[in-house]
Amino acid sequence: MRKVFSLSLAILSLVIGGGYYNYQMKQAEEQALDATLLANLEALVSIELPEVSITCDKPDNKKGLCFGPFGKLVMCGEYTYNECVWMGSQMYSCYPPC
């Protein structure tokens, strides 16, 4: 009986020790992963964007780059079109037909 009790106590202590070791290794692995993710995030944030120059036509012209066809409706002969309005973005361009 004493041998069975000693053997089961030894097995129990090995299981508990193995579980504790596994838990500690998992914690260290998660901390290393967190540190890696943080380093990658810092590297992504520190990327500097290149200087971008926006070239728009002068607002006096009322047409061209950075103007969009979102103004009031205007007649041009038998055609109608929207008046060019300053948008401030190179994504838009507007050239009236007249």
Secondary structure, DSSP 8 states (H G I E B T S, - for coil): -HHHHHHHHHHHHHHHHHHHHHHHHHHHHHHHHHHHHHHHHHHHHT------------TTT--EETEES-S-EEEETTEEEE--EE--STT-EE----
